[in-house]
Amino acid sequence: MSEVSMDTVIKGKQQSELLKHLEKVGIELMGRRDEMLEQWDEAGRKEDSVFEDDLKFVEELMNRNEELMFDIKVELITTMDEIHHQKMGY
């Protein structure tokens, strides 16, 4: 078995921490969207309401966050594979 590069380990740790942060952001965005939906319902769901535009914006942020999470997961898997290969010596 070979030694694992410290840079690779640090990279994996940073990716893992970023993924955890993005998961928290996603939860916060879902909560905010739910609050806005309740407010919009209380306002009668008028189509020209500011709530509709704000909801679309929050949903776009949610989509972007999901895309980032996917990208980070792919990178993290790649980094974990790299660590495995370094550890096994091939």
N, CA, C and O atoms as a CHARMM CRD file, in Angstrom:
* protein
*
  360
    1    1 MET  N      0.83100  -1.17900   0.00000 PROA 1      0.00000
    2    1 MET  CA     0.00000   0.00000   0.00000 PROA 1      0.00000
    3    1 MET  C      0.87700   1.24300   0.00000 PROA 1      0.00000
    4    1 MET  O      1.91000   1.30000   0.66600 PROA 1      0.00000
    5    2 SER  N      0.43900   2.23100  -0.76000 PROA 2      0.00000
    6    2 SER  CA     1.19500   3.47100  -0.90700 PROA 2      0.00000
    7    2 SER  C      0.62500   4.56800  -0.02600 PROA 2      0.00000
    8    2 SER  O     -0.45500   4.45200   0.55200 PROA 2      0.00000
    9    3 GLU  N      1.40100   5.63300   0.04800 PROA 3      0.00000
   10    3 GLU  CA     0.98200   6.79700   0.81600 PROA 3      0.00000
   11    3 GLU  C      0.06000   7.66500  -0.03600 PROA 3      0.00000
   12    3 GLU  O      0.23600   7.76900  -1.25000 PROA 3      0.00000
   13    4 VAL  N     -0.91600   8.28000   0.60800 PROA 4      0.00000
   14    4 VAL  CA    -1.87800   9.13300  -0.08900 PROA 4      0.00000
   15    4 VAL  C     -1.39200  10.57400  -0.02600 PROA 4      0.00000
   16    4 VAL  O     -0.93400  11.03700   1.01900 PROA 4      0.00000
   17    5 SER  N     -1.49200  11.27700  -1.14200 PROA 5      0.00000
   18    5 SER  CA    -1.09300  12.68000  -1.21200 PROA 5      0.00000
   19    5 SER  C     -1.95400  13.52700  -0.27500 PROA 5      0.00000
   20    5 SER  O     -3.18100  13.43000  -0.29100 PROA 5      0.00000
   21    6 MET  N     -1.30400  14.35300   0.53400 PROA 6      0.00000
   22    6 MET  CA    -2.02700  15.22500   1.45800 PROA 6      0.00000
   23    6 MET  C     -2.90300  16.21300   0.68700 PROA 6      0.00000
   24    6 MET  O     -3.99100  16.56400   1.14300 PROA 6      0.00000
   25    7 ASP  N     -2.43400  16.66200  -0.47400 PROA 7      0.00000
   26    7 ASP  CA    -3.23400  17.57900  -1.29400 PROA 7      0.00000
   27    7 ASP  C     -4.55800  16.93900  -1.70300 PROA 7      0.00000
   28    7 ASP  O     -5.59900  17.59800  -1.70400 PROA 7      0.00000
   29    8 THR  N     -4.51400  15.67300  -2.04400 PROA 8      0.00000
   30    8 THR  CA    -5.72700  14.96100  -2.44300 PROA 8      0.00000
   31    8 THR  C     -6.68400  14.82300  -1.26800 PROA 8      0.00000
   32    8 THR  O     -7.89400  14.98200  -1.42800 PROA 8      0.00000
   33    9 VAL  N     -6.14900  14.52900  -0.09500 PROA 9      0.00000
   34    9 VAL  CA    -6.98300  14.40100   1.10300 PROA 9      0.00000
   35    9 VAL  C     -7.63200  15.73900   1.44000 PROA 9      0.00000
   36    9 VAL  O     -8.82100  15.79500   1.75200 PROA 9      0.00000
   37   10 ILE  N     -6.84900  16.81600   1.37900 PROA 10     0.00000
   38   10 ILE  CA    -7.38100  18.15600   1.66800 PROA 10     0.00000
   39   10 ILE  C     -8.45600  18.52000   0.65300 PROA 10     0.00000
   40   10 ILE  O     -9.49600  19.07300   1.01200 PROA 10     0.00000
   41   11 LYS  N     -8.20500  18.21200  -0.60300 PROA 11     0.00000
   42   11 LYS  CA    -9.18300  18.48200  -1.65900 PROA 11     0.00000
   43   11 LYS  C    -10.49700  17.75600  -1.37300 PROA 11     0.00000
   44   11 LYS  O    -11.57000  18.34400  -1.50300 PROA 11     0.00000
   45   12 GLY  N    -10.41800  16.49600  -0.98800 PROA 12     0.00000
   46   12 GLY  CA   -11.61900  15.71800  -0.66700 PROA 12     0.00000
   47   12 GLY  C    -12.36100  16.29800   0.52300 PROA 12     0.00000
   48   12 GLY  O    -13.59000  16.36100   0.52500 PROA 12     0.00000
   49   13 LYS  N    -11.61300  16.72400   1.53600 PROA 13     0.00000
   50   13 LYS  CA   -12.23500  17.31400   2.72300 PROA 13     0.00000
   51   13 LYS  C    -12.94500  18.61100   2.36400 PROA 13     0.00000
   52   13 LYS  O    -14.06100  18.84900   2.82600 PROA 13     0.00000
   53   14 GLN  N    -12.31900  19.45000   1.55200 PROA 14     0.00000
   54   14 GLN  CA   -12.93500  20.70600   1.13600 PROA 14     0.00000
   55   14 GLN  C    -14.19400  20.45500   0.30900 PROA 14     0.00000
   56   14 GLN  O    -15.20100  21.14200   0.48000 PROA 14     0.00000
   57   15 GLN  N    -14.13400  19.47900  -0.57700 PROA 15     0.00000
   58   15 GLN  CA   -15.30800  19.15000  -1.38000 PROA 15     0.00000
   59   15 GLN  C    -16.43800  18.65100  -0.49300 PROA 15     0.00000
   60   15 GLN  O    -17.59800  19.00400  -0.70500 PROA 15     0.00000
   61   16 SER  N    -16.10900  17.84100   0.48700 PROA 16     0.00000
   62   16 SER  CA   -17.11100  17.32400   1.41700 PROA 16     0.00000
   63   16 SER  C    -17.75200  18.45700   2.21600 PROA 16     0.00000
   64   16 SER  O    -18.97000  18.48200   2.39200 PROA 16     0.00000
   65   17 GLU  N    -16.94100  19.38400   2.69400 PROA 17     0.00000
   66   17 GLU  CA   -17.45800  20.52500   3.44600 PROA 17     0.00000
   67   17 GLU  C    -18.33400  21.41000   2.57000 PROA 17     0.00000
   68   17 GLU  O    -19.36900  21.90300   3.02000 PROA 17     0.00000
   69   18 LEU  N    -17.92400  21.61300   1.32000 PROA 18     0.00000
   70   18 LEU  CA   -18.72700  22.41000   0.39500 PROA 18     0.00000
   71   18 LEU  C    -20.06900  21.73800   0.13600 PROA 18     0.00000
   72   18 LEU  O    -21.10000  22.40800   0.08400 PROA 18     0.00000
   73   19 LEU  N    -20.06000  20.43400  -0.02300 PROA 19     0.00000
   74   19 LEU  CA   -21.30200  19.69600  -0.24700 PROA 19     0.00000
   75   19 LEU  C    -22.24400  19.84700   0.94600 PROA 19     0.00000
   76   19 LEU  O    -23.44400  20.05700   0.76600 PROA 19     0.00000
   77   20 LYS  N    -21.71000  19.74200   2.15600 PROA 20     0.00000
   78   20 LYS  CA   -22.53200  19.93300   3.35600 PROA 20     0.00000
   79   20 LYS  C    -23.12200  21.33500   3.39300 PROA 20     0.00000
   80   20 LYS  O    -24.28600  21.51300   3.75000 PROA 20     0.00000
   81   21 HSD  N    -22.32000  22.33000   3.02400 PROA 21     0.00000
   82   21 HSD  CA   -22.80400  23.71200   3.00600 PROA 21     0.00000
   83   21 HSD  C    -23.92300  23.87900   1.98000 PROA 21     0.00000
   84   21 HSD  O    -24.94200  24.50700   2.26800 PROA 21     0.00000
   85   22 LEU  N    -23.73700  23.32100   0.79400 PROA 22     0.00000
   86   22 LEU  CA   -24.75800  23.43500  -0.24800 PROA 22     0.00000
   87   22 LEU  C    -26.04700  22.72600   0.16000 PROA 22     0.00000
   88   22 LEU  O    -27.13700  23.17600  -0.19500 PROA 22     0.00000
   89   23 GLU  N    -25.93500  21.63300   0.89500 PROA 23     0.00000
   90   23 GLU  CA   -27.13300  20.95100   1.39900 PROA 23     0.00000
   91   23 GLU  C    -27.88800  21.85900   2.36500 PROA 23     0.00000
   92   23 GLU  O    -29.11700  21.91800   2.32700 PROA 23     0.00000
   93   24 LYS  N    -27.16300  22.56600   3.22900 PROA 24     0.00000
   94   24 LYS  CA   -27.80100  23.51200   4.15100 PROA 24     0.00000
   95   24 LYS  C    -28.46000  24.65500   3.39000 PROA 24     0.00000
   96   24 LYS  O    -29.56200  25.08000   3.73400 PROA 24     0.00000
   97   25 VAL  N    -27.78800  25.14900   2.36300 PROA 25     0.00000
   98   25 VAL  CA   -28.35600  26.21500   1.53300 PROA 25     0.00000
   99   25 VAL  C    -29.64800  25.72800   0.89000 PROA 25     0.00000
  100   25 VAL  O    -30.63800  26.45900   0.85900 PROA 25     0.00000
  101   26 GLY  N    -29.64700  24.50500   0.37900 PROA 26     0.00000
  102   26 GLY  CA   -30.84900  23.93900  -0.23600 PROA 26     0.00000
  103   26 GLY  C    -32.00600  23.86200   0.73900 PROA 26     0.00000
  104   26 GLY  O    -33.14300  24.16800   0.38100 PROA 26     0.00000
  105   27 ILE  N    -31.72800  23.45800   1.96700 PROA 27     0.00000
  106   27 ILE  CA   -32.77200  23.37800   2.99400 PROA 27     0.00000
  107   27 ILE  C    -33.31700  24.76800   3.30000 PROA 27     0.00000
  108   27 ILE  O    -34.52800  24.94800   3.42800 PROA 27     0.00000
  109   28 GLU  N    -32.42400  25.75200   3.41700 PROA 28     0.00000
  110   28 GLU  CA   -32.85000  27.13100   3.68500 PROA 28     0.00000
  111   28 GLU  C    -33.71000  27.66800   2.54100 PROA 28     0.00000
  112   28 GLU  O    -34.72000  28.33100   2.77700 PROA 28     0.00000
  113   29 LEU  N    -33.30800  27.38100   1.31100 PROA 29     0.00000
  114   29 LEU  CA   -34.07700  27.85100   0.15800 PROA 29     0.00000
  115   29 LEU  C    -35.46000  27.20400   0.11200 PROA 29     0.00000
  116   29 LEU  O    -36.44400  27.87100  -0.20600 PROA 29     0.00000
  117   30 MET  N    -35.54000  25.91400   0.42500 PROA 30     0.00000
  118   30 MET  CA   -36.85000  25.24500   0.45400 PROA 30     0.00000
  119   30 MET  C    -37.74300  25.86000   1.52200 PROA 30     0.00000
  120   30 MET  O    -38.93500  26.07000   1.29700 PROA 30     0.00000
  121   31 GLY  N    -37.17000  26.14600   2.67600 PROA 31     0.00000
  122   31 GLY  CA   -37.93800  26.77800   3.74700 PROA 31     0.00000
  123   31 GLY  C    -38.43200  28.14800   3.34100 PROA 31     0.00000
  124   31 GLY  O    -39.57900  28.50900   3.60200 PROA 31     0.00000
  125   32 ARG  N    -37.56300  28.90700   2.70100 PROA 32     0.00000
  126   32 ARG  CA   -37.95000  30.25300   2.24400 PROA 32     0.00000
  127   32 ARG  C    -39.05400  30.16000   1.19600 PROA 32     0.00000
  128   32 ARG  O    -40.01100  30.93400   1.22600 PROA 32     0.00000
  129   33 ARG  N    -38.91900  29.21800   0.27600 PROA 33     0.00000
  130   33 ARG  CA   -39.94700  29.04600  -0.75200 PROA 33     0.00000
  131   33 ARG  C    -41.29200  28.69500  -0.11800 PROA 33     0.00000
  132   33 ARG  O    -42.32500  29.23500  -0.51300 PROA 33     0.00000
  133   34 ASP  N    -41.28300  27.79700   0.86000 PROA 34     0.00000
  134   34 ASP  CA   -42.52300  27.41400   1.53700 PROA 34     0.00000
  135   34 ASP  C    -43.16400  28.60800   2.23800 PROA 34     0.00000
  136   34 ASP  O    -44.38200  28.78100   2.19100 PROA 34     0.00000
  137   35 GLU  N    -42.33900  29.43200   2.89000 PROA 35     0.00000
  138   35 GLU  CA   -42.85700  30.64300   3.53600 PROA 35     0.00000
  139   35 GLU  C    -43.48600  31.57800   2.51000 PROA 35     0.00000
  140   35 GLU  O    -44.55500  32.14200   2.74300 PROA 35     0.00000
  141   36 MET  N    -42.82000  31.73300   1.38300 PROA 36     0.00000
  142   36 MET  CA   -43.33100  32.62000   0.33400 PROA 36     0.00000
  143   36 MET  C    -44.63000  32.08000  -0.25200 PROA 36     0.00000
  144   36 MET  O    -45.54000  32.85100  -0.55300 PROA 36     0.00000
  145   37 LEU  N    -44.72400  30.76200  -0.41800 PROA 37     0.00000
  146   37 LEU  CA   -45.96600  30.17100  -0.92400 PROA 37     0.00000
  147   37 LEU  C    -47.12600  30.43900   0.03100 PROA 37     0.00000
  148   37 LEU  O    -48.23900  30.73200  -0.40600 PROA 37     0.00000
  149   38 GLU  N    -46.86600  30.33900   1.32400 PROA 38     0.00000
  150   38 GLU  CA   -47.90300  30.63600   2.31700 PROA 38     0.00000
  151   38 GLU  C    -48.33600  32.09500   2.21900 PROA 38     0.00000
  152   38 GLU  O    -49.52900  32.39700   2.25700 PROA 38     0.00000
  153   39 GLN  N    -47.36700  32.99600   2.09400 PROA 39     0.00000
  154   39 GLN  CA   -47.68800  34.41900   1.97600 PROA 39     0.00000
  155   39 GLN  C    -48.46700  34.69600   0.69600 PROA 39     0.00000
  156   39 GLN  O    -49.40500  35.49300   0.69300 PROA 39     0.00000
  157   40 TRP  N    -48.07800  34.03900  -0.38200 PROA 40     0.00000
  158   40 TRP  CA   -48.75700  34.23600  -1.65900 PROA 40     0.00000
  159   40 TRP  C    -50.18600  33.71400  -1.57300 PROA 40     0.00000
  160   40 TRP  O    -51.10900  34.33900  -2.09600 PROA 40     0.00000
  161   41 ASP  N    -50.37400  32.56300  -0.91200 PROA 41     0.00000
  162   41 ASP  CA   -51.72100  32.02300  -0.70200 PROA 41     0.00000
  163   41 ASP  C    -52.57600  33.01000   0.08400 PROA 41     0.00000
  164   41 ASP  O    -53.74000  33.23800  -0.24600 PROA 41     0.00000
  165   42 GLU  N    -51.99000  33.58900   1.12300 PROA 42     0.00000
  166   42 GLU  CA   -52.71900  34.55900   1.94000 PROA 42     0.00000
  167   42 GLU  C    -53.08100  35.80300   1.13900 PROA 42     0.00000
  168   42 GLU  O    -54.09200  36.44800   1.41800 PROA 42     0.00000
  169   43 ALA  N    -52.26600  36.14500   0.14900 PROA 43     0.00000
  170   43 ALA  CA   -52.52200  37.31900  -0.68800 PROA 43     0.00000
  171   43 ALA  C    -53.47300  37.00100  -1.83800 PROA 43     0.00000
  172   43 ALA  O    -53.78100  37.88400  -2.63800 PROA 43     0.00000
  173   44 GLY  N    -53.93900  35.76900  -1.93500 PROA 44     0.00000
  174   44 GLY  CA   -54.90100  35.39800  -2.97300 PROA 44     0.00000
  175   44 GLY  C    -54.28300  34.92600  -4.27200 PROA 44     0.00000
  176   44 GLY  O    -54.98100  34.83200  -5.28100 PROA 44     0.00000
  177   45 ARG  N    -53.02300  34.63200  -4.27800 PROA 45     0.00000
  178   45 ARG  CA   -52.30800  34.11900  -5.46400 PROA 45     0.00000
  179   45 ARG  C    -52.54600  34.95100  -6.72000 PROA 45     0.00000
  180   45 ARG  O    -52.79000  34.40800  -7.79800 PROA 45     0.00000
  181   46 LYS  N    -52.47400  36.23900  -6.57600 PROA 46     0.00000
  182   46 LYS  CA   -52.62200  37.12200  -7.74200 PROA 46     0.00000
  183   46 LYS  C    -51.42100  36.92800  -8.65900 PROA 46     0.00000
  184   46 LYS  O    -50.27400  36.91600  -8.21200 PROA 46     0.00000
  185   47 GLU  N    -51.70600  36.77800  -9.95200 PROA 47     0.00000
  186   47 GLU  CA   -50.63100  36.47500 -10.89600 PROA 47     0.00000
  187   47 GLU  C    -49.63700  37.61300 -11.05400 PROA 47     0.00000
  188   47 GLU  O    -48.47000  37.37600 -11.36600 PROA 47     0.00000
  189   48 ASP  N    -50.07900  38.83800 -10.84400 PROA 48     0.00000
  190   48 ASP  CA   -49.16300  39.97200 -10.99000 PROA 48     0.00000
  191   48 ASP  C    -48.46900  40.30900  -9.67200 PROA 48     0.00000
  192   48 ASP  O    -47.82800  41.35200  -9.54000 PROA 48     0.00000
  193   49 SER  N    -48.60500  39.42400  -8.72000 PROA 49     0.00000
  194   49 SER  CA   -48.03900  39.62900  -7.39100 PROA 49     0.00000
  195   49 SER  C    -46.51700  39.55600  -7.41700 PROA 49     0.00000
  196   49 SER  O    -45.92000  38.84400  -8.22400 PROA 49     0.00000
  197   50 VAL  N    -45.91800  40.30800  -6.51800 PROA 50     0.00000
  198   50 VAL  CA   -44.47300  40.26500  -6.33800 PROA 50     0.00000
  199   50 VAL  C    -44.04300  38.86800  -5.88900 PROA 50     0.00000
  200   50 VAL  O    -42.92800  38.43800  -6.18300 PROA 50     0.00000
  201   51 PHE  N    -44.91400  38.16700  -5.18400 PROA 51     0.00000
  202   51 PHE  CA   -44.58800  36.83500  -4.68600 PROA 51     0.00000
  203   51 PHE  C    -44.24800  35.87600  -5.82300 PROA 51     0.00000
  204   51 PHE  O    -43.34800  35.04700  -5.69100 PROA 51     0.00000
  205   52 GLU  N    -44.96400  35.98900  -6.93300 PROA 52     0.00000
  206   52 GLU  CA   -44.70700  35.08200  -8.04800 PROA 52     0.00000
  207   52 GLU  C    -43.29100  35.26600  -8.58500 PROA 52     0.00000
  208   52 GLU  O    -42.58300  34.28600  -8.81700 PROA 52     0.00000
  209   53 ASP  N    -42.87700  36.50900  -8.78300 PROA 53     0.00000
  210   53 ASP  CA   -41.51700  36.76900  -9.26800 PROA 53     0.00000
  211   53 ASP  C    -40.47000  36.30900  -8.25700 PROA 53     0.00000
  212   53 ASP  O    -39.45700  35.71500  -8.62600 PROA 53     0.00000
  213   54 ASP  N    -40.72300  36.58700  -6.99000 PROA 54     0.00000
  214   54 ASP  CA   -39.79000  36.16300  -5.94600 PROA 54     0.00000
  215   54 ASP  C    -39.70400  34.63900  -5.86900 PROA 54     0.00000
  216   54 ASP  O    -38.62400  34.08000  -5.68000 PROA 54     0.00000
  217   55 LEU  N    -40.84100  33.97800  -6.01600 PROA 55     0.00000
  218   55 LEU  CA   -40.84900  32.51200  -6.00300 PROA 55     0.00000
  219   55 LEU  C    -40.03500  31.94900  -7.16000 PROA 55     0.00000
  220   55 LEU  O    -39.27000  31.00000  -6.99000 PROA 55     0.00000
  221   56 LYS  N    -40.20500  32.53800  -8.32800 PROA 56     0.00000
  222   56 LYS  CA   -39.44200  32.07900  -9.49200 PROA 56     0.00000
  223   56 LYS  C    -37.94700  32.24600  -9.24500 PROA 56     0.00000
  224   56 LYS  O    -37.15000  31.38100  -9.60900 PROA 56     0.00000
  225   57 PHE  N    -37.57400  33.36400  -8.62500 PROA 57     0.00000
  226   57 PHE  CA   -36.16600  33.60900  -8.33000 PROA 57     0.00000
  227   57 PHE  C    -35.62500  32.57600  -7.34100 PROA 57     0.00000
  228   57 PHE  O    -34.54300  32.02600  -7.54500 PROA 57     0.00000
  229   58 VAL  N    -36.37000  32.31600  -6.28100 PROA 58     0.00000
  230   58 VAL  CA   -35.93500  31.33300  -5.28200 PROA 58     0.00000
  231   58 VAL  C    -35.84500  29.94600  -5.91300 PROA 58     0.00000
  232   58 VAL  O    -34.91200  29.19600  -5.62500 PROA 58     0.00000
  233   59 GLU  N    -36.80000  29.60000  -6.76500 PROA 59     0.00000
  234   59 GLU  CA   -36.76000  28.29700  -7.42800 PROA 59     0.00000
  235   59 GLU  C    -35.56300  28.19200  -8.37400 PROA 59     0.00000
  236   59 GLU  O    -34.97000  27.12100  -8.50700 PROA 59     0.00000
  237   60 GLU  N    -35.20700  29.29800  -9.03000 PROA 60     0.00000
  238   60 GLU  CA   -34.01500  29.30200  -9.88000 PROA 60     0.00000
  239   60 GLU  C    -32.75800  29.09200  -9.02800 PROA 60     0.00000
  240   60 GLU  O    -31.85500  28.35200  -9.41700 PROA 60     0.00000
  241   61 LEU  N    -32.70900  29.74400  -7.87400 PROA 61     0.00000
  242   61 LEU  CA   -31.58100  29.53300  -6.95600 PROA 61     0.00000
  243   61 LEU  C    -31.52000  28.08100  -6.49700 PROA 61     0.00000
  244   61 LEU  O    -30.43600  27.50800  -6.38400 PROA 61     0.00000
  245   62 MET  N    -32.67500  27.48700  -6.23400 PROA 62     0.00000
  246   62 MET  CA   -32.72400  26.07900  -5.82900 PROA 62     0.00000
  247   62 MET  C    -32.17100  25.18300  -6.93700 PROA 62     0.00000
  248   62 MET  O    -31.41900  24.24600  -6.67200 PROA 62     0.00000
  249   63 ASN  N    -32.55100  25.48100  -8.17800 PROA 63     0.00000
  250   63 ASN  CA   -32.05700  24.69200  -9.31400 PROA 63     0.00000
  251   63 ASN  C    -30.54300  24.81800  -9.45900 PROA 63     0.00000
  252   63 ASN  O    -29.84700  23.82900  -9.68800 PROA 63     0.00000
  253   64 ARG  N    -30.04500  26.04300  -9.32400 PROA 64     0.00000
  254   64 ARG  CA   -28.59500  26.25500  -9.42000 PROA 64     0.00000
  255   64 ARG  C    -27.86600  25.52000  -8.30300 PROA 64     0.00000
  256   64 ARG  O    -26.81000  24.92800  -8.52400 PROA 64     0.00000
  257   65 ASN  N    -28.43100  25.56000  -7.11200 PROA 65     0.00000
  258   65 ASN  CA   -27.82700  24.87000  -5.97600 PROA 65     0.00000
  259   65 ASN  C    -27.77500  23.36200  -6.23600 PROA 65     0.00000
  260   65 ASN  O    -26.77200  22.71200  -5.94100 PROA 65     0.00000
  261   66 GLU  N    -28.85700  22.81000  -6.78600 PROA 66     0.00000
  262   66 GLU  CA   -28.87700  21.37500  -7.11400 PROA 66     0.00000
  263   66 GLU  C    -27.80700  21.02900  -8.14200 PROA 66     0.00000
  264   66 GLU  O    -27.14800  19.99500  -8.03600 PROA 66     0.00000
  265   67 GLU  N    -27.63600  21.90100  -9.14300 PROA 67     0.00000
  266   67 GLU  CA   -26.61000  21.66500 -10.16000 PROA 67     0.00000
  267   67 GLU  C    -25.21700  21.68000  -9.53100 PROA 67     0.00000
  268   67 GLU  O    -24.37900  20.83200  -9.84000 PROA 67     0.00000
  269   68 LEU  N    -24.97700  22.64900  -8.64800 PROA 68     0.00000
  270   68 LEU  CA   -23.68800  22.71700  -7.96100 PROA 68     0.00000
  271   68 LEU  C    -23.45400  21.48000  -7.10300 PROA 68     0.00000
  272   68 LEU  O    -22.35000  20.93700  -7.07700 PROA 68     0.00000
  273   69 MET  N    -24.48700  21.03900  -6.40800 PROA 69     0.00000
  274   69 MET  CA   -24.35800  19.84600  -5.57300 PROA 69     0.00000
  275   69 MET  C    -23.99800  18.63300  -6.42600 PROA 69     0.00000
  276   69 MET  O    -23.15000  17.82600  -6.04100 PROA 69     0.00000
  277   70 PHE  N    -24.63600  18.50900  -7.57000 PROA 70     0.00000
  278   70 PHE  CA   -24.33500  17.39000  -8.46500 PROA 70     0.00000
  279   70 PHE  C    -22.87400  17.44800  -8.90400 PROA 70     0.00000
  280   70 PHE  O    -22.16500  16.44200  -8.86500 PROA 70     0.00000
  281   71 ASP  N    -22.42800  18.63900  -9.32500 PROA 71     0.00000
  282   71 ASP  CA   -21.04300  18.79700  -9.77200 PROA 71     0.00000
  283   71 ASP  C    -20.05200  18.45200  -8.66000 PROA 71     0.00000
  284   71 ASP  O    -19.04500  17.78600  -8.90200 PROA 71     0.00000
  285   72 ILE  N    -20.34200  18.90800  -7.44500 PROA 72     0.00000
  286   72 ILE  CA   -19.44800  18.63400  -6.31800 PROA 72     0.00000
  287   72 ILE  C    -19.44800  17.13900  -5.99000 PROA 72     0.00000
  288   72 ILE  O    -18.40200  16.58200  -5.65600 PROA 72     0.00000
  289   73 LYS  N    -20.60700  16.48900  -6.08100 PROA 73     0.00000
  290   73 LYS  CA   -20.65800  15.04400  -5.83000 PROA 73     0.00000
  291   73 LYS  C    -19.79000  14.29100  -6.83000 PROA 73     0.00000
  292   73 LYS  O    -19.07800  13.35800  -6.45900 PROA 73     0.00000
  293   74 VAL  N    -19.84700  14.69400  -8.09100 PROA 74     0.00000
  294   74 VAL  CA   -19.02100  14.05300  -9.12000 PROA 74     0.00000
  295   74 VAL  C    -17.54200  14.25900  -8.79800 PROA 74     0.00000
  296   74 VAL  O    -16.74800  13.32100  -8.86700 PROA 74     0.00000
  297   75 GLU  N    -17.18000  15.49000  -8.44800 PROA 75     0.00000
  298   75 GLU  CA   -15.78700  15.78600  -8.09400 PROA 75     0.00000
  299   75 GLU  C    -15.34300  14.99200  -6.86400 PROA 75     0.00000
  300   75 GLU  O    -14.22400  14.47900  -6.81700 PROA 75     0.00000
  301   76 LEU  N    -16.22600  14.89700  -5.87500 PROA 76     0.00000
  302   76 LEU  CA   -15.89000  14.17300  -4.64700 PROA 76     0.00000
  303   76 LEU  C    -15.68000  12.68200  -4.92600 PROA 76     0.00000
  304   76 LEU  O    -14.76000  12.06900  -4.38500 PROA 76     0.00000
  305   77 ILE  N    -16.52500  12.10900  -5.76300 PROA 77     0.00000
  306   77 ILE  CA   -16.35700  10.69900  -6.14000 PROA 77     0.00000
  307   77 ILE  C    -15.02200  10.50400  -6.85900 PROA 77     0.00000
  308   77 ILE  O    -14.30700   9.53500  -6.60600 PROA 77     0.00000
  309   78 THR  N    -14.69500  11.43300  -7.75500 PROA 78     0.00000
  310   78 THR  CA   -13.42300  11.36300  -8.47500 PROA 78     0.00000
  311   78 THR  C    -12.24500  11.45100  -7.50600 PROA 78     0.00000
  312   78 THR  O    -11.26700  10.71500  -7.63700 PROA 78     0.00000
  313   79 THR  N    -12.34800  12.35700  -6.53700 PROA 79     0.00000
  314   79 THR  CA   -11.28200  12.51100  -5.54400 PROA 79     0.00000
  315   79 THR  C    -11.15300  11.26400  -4.68200 PROA 79     0.00000
  316   79 THR  O    -10.04000  10.83400  -4.37700 PROA 79     0.00000
  317   80 MET  N    -12.27600  10.68100  -4.28800 PROA 80     0.00000
  318   80 MET  CA   -12.22600   9.45600  -3.47600 PROA 80     0.00000
  319   80 MET  C    -11.61900   8.30500  -4.27600 PROA 80     0.00000
  320   80 MET  O    -10.88300   7.48600  -3.72400 PROA 80     0.00000
  321   81 ASP  N    -11.92000   8.23900  -5.56200 PROA 81     0.00000
  322   81 ASP  CA   -11.29100   7.22500  -6.42300 PROA 81     0.00000
  323   81 ASP  C     -9.77900   7.44400  -6.49400 PROA 81     0.00000
  324   81 ASP  O     -8.99500   6.49600  -6.45500 PROA 81     0.00000
  325   82 GLU  N     -9.39000   8.71800  -6.59700 PROA 82     0.00000
  326   82 GLU  CA    -7.96900   9.05400  -6.65600 PROA 82     0.00000
  327   82 GLU  C     -7.26400   8.63300  -5.35700 PROA 82     0.00000
  328   82 GLU  O     -6.16400   8.08400  -5.39400 PROA 82     0.00000
  329   83 ILE  N     -7.89900   8.89200  -4.22600 PROA 83     0.00000
  330   83 ILE  CA    -7.33300   8.47900  -2.93500 PROA 83     0.00000
  331   83 ILE  C     -7.20000   6.95700  -2.88300 PROA 83     0.00000
  332   83 ILE  O     -6.18300   6.42900  -2.43400 PROA 83     0.00000
  333   84 HSD  N     -8.22700   6.26500  -3.34200 PROA 84     0.00000
  334   84 HSD  CA    -8.19100   4.79500  -3.35000 PROA 84     0.00000
  335   84 HSD  C     -7.03000   4.28700  -4.21000 PROA 84     0.00000
  336   84 HSD  O     -6.29200   3.38800  -3.80700 PROA 84     0.00000
  337   85 HSD  N     -6.88200   4.87600  -5.39800 PROA 85     0.00000
  338   85 HSD  CA    -5.80400   4.44500  -6.29200 PROA 85     0.00000
  339   85 HSD  C     -4.43500   4.74000  -5.68600 PROA 85     0.00000
  340   85 HSD  O     -3.51200   3.93500  -5.80400 PROA 85     0.00000
  341   86 GLN  N     -4.30700   5.90400  -5.03300 PROA 86     0.00000
  342   86 GLN  CA    -3.03200   6.23000  -4.39000 PROA 86     0.00000
  343   86 GLN  C     -2.74800   5.25800  -3.24200 PROA 86     0.00000
  344   86 GLN  O     -1.61800   4.80400  -3.06300 PROA 86     0.00000
  345   87 LYS  N     -3.77200   4.95500  -2.48300 PROA 87     0.00000
  346   87 LYS  CA    -3.61200   4.05600  -1.33300 PROA 87     0.00000
  347   87 LYS  C     -3.22100   2.64800  -1.78600 PROA 87     0.00000
  348   87 LYS  O     -2.38400   1.99100  -1.16700 PROA 87     0.00000
  349   88 MET  N     -3.83700   2.20400  -2.86700 PROA 88     0.00000
  350   88 MET  CA    -3.57400   0.84900  -3.35000 PROA 88     0.00000
  351   88 MET  C     -2.29800   0.78200  -4.19100 PROA 88     0.00000
  352   88 MET  O     -1.79000  -0.30400  -4.46700 PROA 88     0.00000
  353   89 GLY  N     -1.78100   1.94900  -4.59800 PROA 89     0.00000
  354   89 GLY  CA    -0.51500   1.97700  -5.32600 PROA 89     0.00000
  355   89 GLY  C     -0.61400   1.72700  -6.81400 PROA 89     0.00000
  356   89 GLY  O      0.33800   1.25600  -7.43500 PROA 89     0.00000
  357   90 TYR  N     -1.76900   2.04200  -7.39200 PROA 90     0.00000
  358   90 TYR  CA    -1.87700   1.89800  -8.85200 PROA 90     0.00000
  359   90 TYR  C     -2.57900   3.06400  -9.46200 PROA 90     0.00000
  360   90 TYR  O     -2.75800   3.11000 -10.67900 PROA 90     0.00000
